[in-house]
Amino acid sequence: MTDQQLMDYFKFDEADVFANRSGQFSEKQKARLSGERKSDKTKRLIGGIFLLLITGFLVYVFTSFYLQSKDTSSREQAILFGVVLVLIFGGFAASNLIRAFSKFQVKLLKAEGPVNILKVERESTSGTSGHTHTTHYFAYEMHIGGKSFDVQAGLADIMMQGDLYDLYYSEGSENEILSAELISKAK
């Protein structure tokens, strides 16, 4: 294993790992994480506004239906469906908008210990119209210092089982590995 393979795999350089050792993000990492955060904020803002528009449209439709209906049963149904749908869409809209404007801090954390890369079986469930379909697939996880990270199979050719590493990662919307360094080889 060469350090360059590790740097290429996780996309970091010496300046990144040096900054991470001192508990700081490098300027390059700050820029990347800031860009990811801006993209996430933009998506949440657009999604929130879209859901807010849907909520407004639902209020209009159910209010119109309520006012035009002469039947008490139809009016009650309009109120019930209207309130439920407005609460659902309005709740999602509010959640997206709150997250878009919240001050969210990304933390730099360190995991240290022996590397353990596992091939694990996972399942994904999807379904429509009452039919559920479960798909099984394999993924790779790296366990180090009590933390688990999703990785690609090729990492096992770079980081050897049992080797002791310091791993620096961001904690926030996702745990993203920022840099890593070999401390010692397994005996």
C-alpha positions in Angstrom: 0.0 0.0 0.0 1.3 3.5 -0.8 0.1 6.7 0.8 -0.7 8.0 -2.7 -3.3 5.2 -3.2 -5.0 6.1 0.0 -5.0 9.8 -0.9 -6.4 9.1 -4.4 -9.1 6.8 -3.0 -10.4 9.4 -0.4 -9.3 12.4 -2.5 -7.1 14.2 0.1 -3.6 15.5 0.2 -0.9 16.2 2.8 -2.3 19.6 3.6 -5.7 18.1 4.3 -4.3 15.4 6.7 -2.0 18.0 8.4 -5.0 20.3 9.1 -7.1 17.3 10.2 -4.4 16.2 12.7 -4.8 19.6 14.4 -8.5 19.3 14.5 -9.2 21.7 11.6 -10.6 21.4 8.1 -8.2 22.4 5.3 -9.2 25.3 3.1 -10.0 22.8 0.3 -12.2 20.7 2.6 -14.0 23.8 3.8 -14.7 24.8 0.2 -16.0 21.4 -0.7 -18.1 21.0 2.4 -19.5 24.6 2.0 -20.4 23.8 -1.6 -22.2 20.6 -0.6 -24.0 22.5 2.1 -25.1 25.3 -0.3 -26.3 22.7 -2.8 -28.3 20.9 0.0 -29.8 24.3 1.2 -30.8 25.1 -2.4 -32.5 21.8 -2.9 -34.3 22.1 0.4 -35.4 25.6 -0.3 -36.8 24.7 -3.8 -38.4 21.6 -2.4 -40.0 23.6 0.5 -41.3 26.3 -1.8 -42.7 23.6 -4.2 -44.5 21.8 -1.3 -45.8 25.1 0.0 -47.3 25.8 -3.4 -48.9 22.4 -3.4 -50.3 23.1 0.1 -51.7 26.4 -1.1 -53.3 24.7 -4.1 -54.8 22.0 -1.9 -56.3 24.7 0.4 -57.8 26.3 -2.6 -59.2 23.1 -4.1 -60.7 21.8 -0.8 -62.1 25.2 0.2 -63.8 25.5 -3.3 -65.2 22.0 -3.0 -66.4 22.7 0.5 -68.1 26.0 -0.5 -69.7 24.4 -3.6 -71.0 21.3 -1.9 -74.5 21.3 -0.4 -74.3 17.8 1.0 -73.1 17.7 4.7 -71.3 14.4 4.2 -69.3 15.8 1.2 -68.4 18.9 3.2 -67.1 16.7 6.1 -65.0 14.6 3.7 -63.6 17.8 2.1 -62.6 19.1 5.5 -61.1 15.8 6.6 -59.1 15.2 3.4 -58.2 18.8 3.1 -56.9 19.1 6.7 -54.9 15.8 6.4 -53.3 16.6 3.1 -52.6 20.2 4.1 -50.9 19.0 7.3 -48.8 16.4 5.4 -47.7 18.7 2.6 -47.4 21.7 4.9 -45.4 19.7 7.4 -42.9 18.6 4.7 -42.7 22.1 3.4 -42.0 23.6 6.8 -39.4 20.9 7.5 -37.6 21.6 4.3 -37.7 25.4 4.8 -36.5 25.1 8.4 -33.6 22.9 7.4 -32.8 25.3 4.5 -32.4 28.2 6.8 -30.9 26.5 9.9 -27.4 27.1 11.0 -25.9 23.6 10.6 -22.4 22.9 11.7 -20.3 20.2 10.3 -17.9 18.6 12.9 -14.5 17.1 12.2 -14.1 13.9 14.1 -11.4 11.2 14.4 -11.7 7.5 14.6 -8.7 5.4 15.4 -8.1 1.7 15.5 -7.6 -1.4 13.5 -9.4 -1.5 10.1 -12.0 -4.2 9.5 -13.7 -4.2 6.1 -16.7 -6.4 5.8 -18.9 -7.5 2.9 -22.5 -7.3 4.2 -25.8 -8.3 2.8 -28.5 -5.6 2.8 -32.0 -5.4 1.5 -34.0 -2.8 -0.2 -37.8 -2.7 -0.1 -40.0 -1.1 -2.7 -43.6 -1.5 -3.5 -46.7 -0.1 -5.1 -50.4 -1.0 -5.0 -50.0 -3.3 -2.0 -47.2 -5.4 -3.5 -43.9 -5.3 -1.7 -40.6 -6.3 -3.4 -37.5 -6.9 -1.4 -34.1 -6.9 -3.2 -31.0 -8.3 -1.5 -27.6 -6.9 -2.4 -24.0 -6.8 -1.1 -22.2 -3.7 0.2 -18.9 -3.1 1.9 -18.5 -1.5 5.3 -15.3 -0.4 7.0 -15.4 -0.5 10.8 -12.8 1.5 12.7 -12.8 2.9 16.2 -16.4 2.0 16.8 -17.6 3.8 13.6 -18.9 2.3 10.4 -18.5 3.7 6.9 -19.8 2.6 3.6 -16.9 2.0 1.2 -16.2 0.4 -2.2 -14.8 -3.1 -2.5 -11.5 -1.7 -3.8 -10.6 -0.2 -0.5 -9.6 -3.7 0.8 -6.7 -3.6 -1.7 -5.4 -0.4 -0.1 -6.2 -0.6 3.6 -5.3 -4.1 5.0 -7.4 -5.9 7.6 -6.0 -5.2 11.1 -3.7 -2.3 10.2 -4.0 0.6 12.6 -5.3 3.9 11.1 -6.3 7.4 12.2 -9.3 8.3 10.1 -10.7 11.9 10.0 -14.3 12.4 8.9 -17.0 15.0 8.9 -20.1 14.5 10.9 -23.2 16.2 9.6 -25.8 15.1 7.1 -23.4 12.3 6.2 -20.2 10.8 7.7 -17.7 11.6 4.9 -14.2 10.4 5.2 -11.9 13.3 4.7 -8.4 11.8 5.3 -6.7 8.8 6.7 -3.2 7.8 7.8 -1.5 4.5 8.6 -0.2 4.4 12.1 1.1 0.8 12.1 0.8 -2.4 10.2 -0.9 -5.4 11.7 1.4 -8.0 13.3 
